[in-house]
């Protein structure tokens, strides 16, 4: 399974609806990711550029993309950004493979 970090922001209309009828959205988020065989590991609201953050686990990029597309198409968020998280082990493997790549800077 692959880990993903998402950052999202609600529209002003969504915040207005949430103020009028407060709702814990963790269960909804859990349902979305479980529908593709994944797991919700965390859901936080925040101050700053993004309104909230989620930590998810999904079987693959296509499954996570499906969740992101469904949420984005729902109209409640003004932004939804997803970052694939690499384990330390995957990063170590990538570092090892990077040795064999003969990179040449532009115009060098």
Residue, then its C-alpha position, 0 to 999 in steps of 0.5 A: x500500500x502507498x501513503x498519501x498526504x492531501x491538503x484541501x480547502x473548502x469553498x466559502x459556501x461549504x464553510x457556511x453550511x458547516x457553520x449552520x450544521x457542524x459535521x465531523x467529516x472524518x467518517x465521510x473521508x474514511x468511507x471514500x478511501x475504504x471504497x477503493x481498499x484503502x485506509x484513513x490514518x488521520x484527518x486534521x483542520x489547520x490554519x494557513x494556506x490549506x483548511x485541512x490535511x489527510x493522511x491516507x493509505x491506498x493500494x495504488x495511484x489510480x485508486x487514490x486518484x479516483x478518490x481525489x477526483x470524486x472529492x474534487x468533482x463534488x464541489x465542496x472544496x476549492x483545492x485538493x492537492x495530493x502528495x505521494x509519500x515515500x518510505x525511507x526504504x523506498x527512498x534508499x532504493x531510489x538513491x541506489x538507483x540514482x547512482x546509475x543515472x548519468x545526468x547532464x545539466x542543460x547546456x553543459 
